Every structure is written in C-alpha cells, then in structure tokens.
Amino acid sequence: MDLAVFNALPHDDARDLALVWAAVPAWAEAIASARPFATVADLEGLAEALGADWTAAELDAALAHHPRIGDRVEGGDAESRASRGEQAAVADADATVREAIAAGNAYYEARFDRVFLVRAAGRSPQEILAELDRRIELAPEDEVREALAQLLEIAVLRLRADVVARARVTTHVLDAVSGTAAPGIAVTLDDAAGLIAEGTTDADGRLAIGPELLPSGAYTLTFATGAHFAAQGLASFHPLVAVTFLLDAEGRDHDHVPLLLSPFAYSTYRGT
C-alpha cells in the first residue's frame, strides 16, 4: 500500500499492521496514533526512534511466539507469511548447515532463555550460522542490545515492504513504432542544481523516480532514447529527449510525464 492508504486505515487496523512489523504493543499503538505521516521517511524515522527505547521485557514479549530460525513456519496470518519470506534461504540450506543452526538455537535458548533472533532477509544460511555462533558468546546484557537491534531491523524492513514510498514524479514510455512499452530506457531527473535521481524504465515502460517531496520549480526528465532504437537496429534523430516541466508542490501531489516515442519524433503531456 502507499502512504496515503496507511494514513487512512482505521486506527485498529493500522495498529495491527504495525504489530506484524514488531509485536511491541506500545510501539504499534504510538505509530497508529501518530498518523498522518507526510512521507514514508517520517514513518520510518518515528519507528526507529521509538524502537531505540525498547526494553528487555518488550523483547521477550515480542519473541514469545516468534518462530526459530530454520524451523518450518506454518500459518496463513501476516506474521507467518512475513517470517516465511524472510527465512526462505534457510529453508533451502543443506542438511549440515540446518543441523548446525538447530543445535545453535538450542544452546542459545538454554543460555539466554529466548529464541535467537536475526534479520534473515539478505543473509545466507552460512552468514546466519556465523552470527549465531558469535552471539552465543556475548554477555547477556550485550546480547539483549544485539537482539533489540535485530528486532528493529526486521520491523523497518517489514514496514518498507508494506508501506511503499510514492515518488513525486513518474513516467511511462511507449514505443509508437512497435505499439508497445519501451523497457530499459535510462532516465535522469534534474533541476537547476544538478542530478536528483536516475533510473531505468521497467518491463512495462514505467518508472517512478526521485523522492516523495520536491519543492515547486522547473525539473527536467532526460530519456536516453537513442540507445533504445539502436538496440533494434533503427536509426533515430534524438539520441536524448529532455522534457522540462514546472512542478507545483502546492497545487498537485504527483506529476506524471509520459513519453510517446518514435525514431524521428516524440510527444509528451501532463498525465495523471
């Protein structure tokens, strides 16, 4: 969902969604109560600031029903789906690594009386095992800090997966020769001071570019169109197409700048 949808959720629904990010009731309640947020960055900032004050008791409560790393995660609720996705790499690990993680989990739980928590997303099974081996040796108070930091990392990743920042500027490039979308076109967004953002059109010819908020003023989208036609063996007249437009930050919250492209001509307009 985008931020506007999250801001408009009933209070209880927003709180319950935040509880999936981290099962810390006071934190989830505070996030739901702080809406509306102007940007996703503001939402993330509050989540991180509040999470910095989590206690050992809140950690233990949050992990009371948390699946062990390496265990098969059952259930169709949002928490279970999130955990399955995060632990997908561990599920595919070889038997030796899975057995070592299971043994490490048991040792960790006997020592610290809670399940081992680590941000599994983006880590290989071997990296998770190395982190487990490292943290088993920590003093209890140091491990509380490590586990709380991991809980917050997981919360922010889940938040980002659920609430997507909407770029202030979007485009859609269509190839008038083929009558299809134009994927793989490099695009830059600039203002008078220089480059703001860059990206490449997706398989549907679309790109969301730049931050959520931009001040009013003149901006330029530059499309590397020559390479698109050269890849098809076609000559073209415009190696680059630059579209300069006026952004009204007060009057509109989003600007869509489509480009209809052919080798020797192009057209654009203010879209919605």
HELIX and SHEET records of a PDB file:
HELIX    1   1 LEU A    3  ALA A    8  1                                   6    
HELIX    2   2 HIS A   11  TRP A   21  1                                  11    
HELIX    3   3 PRO A   25  ALA A   34  1                                  10    
HELIX    4   4 VAL A   40  GLY A   51  1                                  12    
HELIX    5   5 ALA A   56  LEU A   63  1                                   8    
HELIX    6   6 ALA A   78  GLU A   86  1                                   9    
HELIX    7   7 ALA A   88  ALA A   91  1                                   4    
HELIX    8   8 ALA A   95  PHE A  112  1                                  18    
HELIX    9   9 PRO A  125  ILE A  136  1                                  12    
HELIX   10  10 PRO A  140  ASP A  162  1                                  23    
HELIX   11  11 THR A  225  ALA A  230  1                                   6    
SHEET    1   A 3 THR A 180  ALA A 181  0                                        
SHEET    2   A 3 VAL A 169  ASP A 175 -1                                        
SHEET    3   A 3 ARG A 206  ILE A 209 -1                                        
SHEET    1   B 3 THR A 180  ALA A 181  0                                        
SHEET    2   B 3 VAL A 169  ASP A 175 -1                                        
SHEET    3   B 3 ASP A 255  HIS A 256  1                                        
SHEET    1   C 4 THR A 180  ALA A 181  0                                        
SHEET    2   C 4 VAL A 169  ASP A 175 -1                                        
SHEET    3   C 4 LEU A 259  SER A 262  1                                        
SHEET    4   C 4 ALA A 265  THR A 268 -1                                        
SHEET    1   D 4 GLY A 194  THR A 200  0                                        
SHEET    2   D 4 ALA A 186  ASP A 191 -1                                        
SHEET    3   D 4 GLY A 217  PHE A 223 -1                                        
SHEET    4   D 4 VAL A 241  LEU A 247 -1                                        
END                                                                             
